[in-house]
Amino acid sequence: MKHIKIIFVFLSFILFLGCVEKYEPKTTTFQDVLVVESTITNEFKRQEVKLSRAIPIDGSIPDSERNAIVKITTSNGNTYDFEEVEGGVYKSINAFKAEPNIFYKLTIKTEDDQIYESTEEMLTPINQIGDIHTEKVENGEVVGVRTFINSSIDSEAKYFRYEYEETYKIVTPYSVTKETQIGGIEYPGDCSRLKYVIVLSDLENFDSKHICYQTNNNTKILLKDNLTTDFSINFITSSDFKLRERYSILVKQYVLTKQNYLFYEILKKMRSSGNILAEIQKGYFHSNISGSEDKVVGFFGVNSVSYKRIYFNYLDFNFQQPNYLYFCNETYTYNYLVKNCLPGDGEKERSLIYQKLYENYPHYEVLTASNFFPYLLNGQYIYAPLIVTLVKPECGNCTNFSSNIRPDWWQD
């Protein structure tokens, strides 16, 4: 459950939707509500609890609930203490996993000494995720790939929630192999703002700018009961940039209790209602967490989880290769010695080189350099380029918008 926004307002203005005069909702009836987001699983890891405060209708960012005391106790006598790792995010000090046939209870004590407790929850039945497969979709002008999950039906596991994480490889159209810097030597007769020589050096890792990996997390609530076998997870059009090189999707399946399932169903309906409060929860609904004085919303889930990953790209479906994310059909070639800097003296090529390499952000990249000429720097000769060809930063250096760290699990 992500980014829960809770609001308590009188909705009498709905009766006046037909009026011409615009109604501005008031927030005087806003109530302070603790929002709890927590699902612990049978994965051995530092489990997580997120705490925030409901926001009024004219707010935008939930307030983090800071400095709370958070712990989970079990029916077999264990206690797992949590620490705040960032604003409103608490992680167990020690890694642990939920075990079958043991009850778990979440307890929260806020900074103002309010205490909240969940009901005792037991790990849901373990049901391994089923087959993940893709199908080519051709429906009129809509062409693409749909990903399906086909989970095995278990008499005990009846309610499911899905999350997915997609990762795709990015290869820039141009391969940049050089880094630039400014040497500390003044060029005689140079323009007042262009005092230093461009110096090139080889990149230690050729792929450090050329190849990246982008990961996105799904934010939709995906629910399924055991009456559904083939269940659609996502759809990607044939022209989507994600398919250009190699695409991977990791699907996680959580087994829910019926109460947990109904909670997510309500939350999903509120998010997709499409009215003026489409993404703001419009009223209070019960959860398995209660407090002594303040109201609280959220759900403490103890869910078994399983996951599976697949890979594919455009070639697997005989699509044309999608276009690159940016327009990259242009390069820019300049002569460093052309230093006309006065108005009317022609192209200011050295000025343009300097501007694109050091004043633009992100910086342009040097694609090629030739006709090197010597400069004496600190008693040694260096060779600065005379002719340089530049490319836009996003066309030769994908770290401007993504990460060049290759995931450990990635398979080419």
Sequence and secondary structure as in RCSB ss.txt:
>XXXX:A:sequence
MKHIKIIFVFLSFILFLGCVEKYEPKTTTFQDVLVVESTITNEFKRQEVKLSRAIPIDGSIPDSERNAIVKITTS
NGNTYDFEEVEGGVYKSINAFKAEPNIFYKLTIKTEDDQIYESTEEMLTPINQIGDIHTEKVENGEVVGVRTFIN
SSIDSEAKYFRYEYEETYKIVTPYSVTKETQIGGIEYPGDCSRLKYVIVLSDLENFDSKHICYQTNNNTKILLKD
NLTTDFSINFITSSDFKLRERYSILVKQYVLTKQNYLFYEILKKMRSSGNILAEIQKGYFHSNISGSEDKVVGFF
GVNSVSYKRIYFNYLDFNFQQPNYLYFCNETYTYNYLVKNCLPGDGEKERSLIYQKLYENYPHYEVLTASNFFPY
LLNGQYIYAPLIVTLVKPECGNCTNFSSNIRPDWWQD
>XXXX:A:secstr
  S  B     GGGGGTT SS      TT   EEEEEEEEESS B  EEEEEE   TT  S EE  S EEEEEET
TS EEEEEEEETTEEEESS B   TT EEEEEEE TTS EEEE  EE        EEEEEEEEETTEEEEEEEEE
    SS  EEEEEEEEEEEEE SS   EEEEEEEEE TT  TT  EEEEEEE SSGGGTTEEEEEEE  S EEEE
TT  EEEEEEEETT GGGSS EEEEEEEEEE HHHHHHHHHHHHHHT  STTTTSB S    SEEESSSEEEEEE
EEE EEEEEEEE GGGGT      SS     EEEETT    STTSS  HHHHHHIIIIISSS  EEEEEES EEE
EETTEEEEE SEEEEE HHHH GGGTSB    TT   
